[in-house]
């Protein structure tokens, strides 16, 4: 079973004490999966349970997971972002990206900006 990089207590601390949603554990597990996907090429030492030994790495993974889960709560989604803009019309020009959703054209969910920044600053983000 995959590990979760953050628990409900971490989420509450991250969002400044806000009451978490009732499905916070599921959201954190899903966010952990997404963070794991985007850090799969990064290397860090782990303990016997699979958690990062380095405190800075462990905190970055935790914070990125909380940021991703919180993004989903705020936006009312499962937590992924596609960067989609649906359809836009400016004057006589009309553009469409195929519709808004939570996946990229390759079918992958994307990290929210905050989680992306946290992992990038910790040098953990894959070059996607």
C-alpha positions in Angstrom: 0.0 0.0 0.0 1.4 3.4 -1.0 2.3 5.8 1.8 0.7 9.1 2.4 3.1 12.0 2.8 0.6 13.9 5.1 -2.0 13.2 7.6 -5.1 15.1 8.7 -3.2 16.9 11.4 -0.6 18.0 8.9 -3.4 19.3 6.7 -5.0 21.3 9.5 -1.7 22.8 10.4 -1.0 23.7 6.7 -4.3 25.5 6.2 -4.1 27.4 9.5 -6.5 25.5 11.6 -9.5 25.3 9.2 -11.8 22.4 9.7 -10.8 19.7 7.2 -13.3 18.2 4.8 -14.8 14.8 6.0 -12.9 13.1 3.2 -9.5 14.7 4.0 -7.7 11.3 4.3 -8.8 10.3 0.9 -7.8 13.6 -0.6 -4.4 13.4 1.1 -3.9 9.9 -0.3 -4.8 11.0 -3.8 -2.6 14.1 -3.5 0.3 11.8 -2.2 -0.2 9.7 -5.3 0.1 12.8 -7.5 3.1 14.1 -5.7 4.7 10.6 -5.9 4.1 10.6 -9.7 5.8 14.0 -10.2 8.8 13.1 -8.0 9.4 9.6 -9.2 12.7 10.4 -10.7 14.0 12.2 -7.6 16.2 10.3 -5.2 16.2 10.5 -1.5 17.0 8.1 1.3 14.1 6.4 3.0 13.5 4.6 6.3 12.2 1.0 6.5 8.6 2.4 6.2 9.4 4.3 2.9 9.4 7.8 4.4 12.1 10.3 3.6 14.9 10.4 6.1 16.0 14.0 5.3 13.7 16.4 7.2 13.7 19.0 4.4 12.6 16.3 1.8 10.0 15.0 4.2 8.6 18.5 4.8 8.5 19.4 1.1 6.6 16.2 0.3 4.2 16.8 3.2 3.6 20.5 2.3 3.2 19.7 -1.4 0.6 17.0 -0.5 -1.3 19.4 1.7 -1.2 22.1 -0.9 -2.5 19.7 -3.5 -5.3 18.4 -1.3 -6.3 22.0 -0.3 -6.4 23.0 -3.9 -9.0 20.3 -4.5 -11.0 21.5 -1.5 -11.0 25.1 -2.6 -11.8 24.4 -6.2 -14.3 21.6 -5.5 -12.3 19.1 -7.6 -10.5 15.9 -6.7 -7.3 17.9 -6.5 -5.7 17.9 -10.0 -5.5 20.8 -12.3 -5.3 20.7 -16.1 -4.7 24.4 -16.7 -7.6 24.1 -19.1 -9.5 27.2 -20.1 -12.3 25.6 -22.1 -13.5 28.0 -24.8 -12.6 31.6 -25.2 -13.9 34.2 -27.7 -12.3 37.6 -28.2 -14.0 39.5 -31.0 -14.1 37.3 -34.0 -11.5 34.9 -32.7 -12.7 31.8 -30.9 -10.3 29.3 -29.2 -11.0 26.0 -27.4 -8.7 23.6 -25.6 -11.1 20.7 -25.8 -12.9 21.5 -22.6 -12.1 22.0 -19.0 -11.2 19.0 -16.9 -8.7 17.6 -14.5 -6.3 15.9 -16.9 -3.8 17.1 -19.4 -3.9 16.0 -23.0 -1.7 13.1 -22.0 -4.4 12.0 -19.5 -2.3 13.0 -16.4 -3.5 15.3 -13.6 -1.2 18.2 -12.9 0.0 19.6 -9.7 -1.4 22.9 -8.5 0.9 25.9 -8.7 1.7 25.8 -4.9 2.6 22.1 -4.8 4.7 22.6 -8.0 6.6 25.5 -6.4 7.3 23.6 -3.2 8.7 20.5 -5.0 10.7 22.7 -7.5 12.2 24.7 -4.6 13.2 21.4 -2.9 14.7 20.1 -6.2 12.3 17.1 -6.2 10.3 17.8 -9.3 10.7 15.7 -12.4 11.3 17.6 -15.7 7.8 17.2 -17.1 
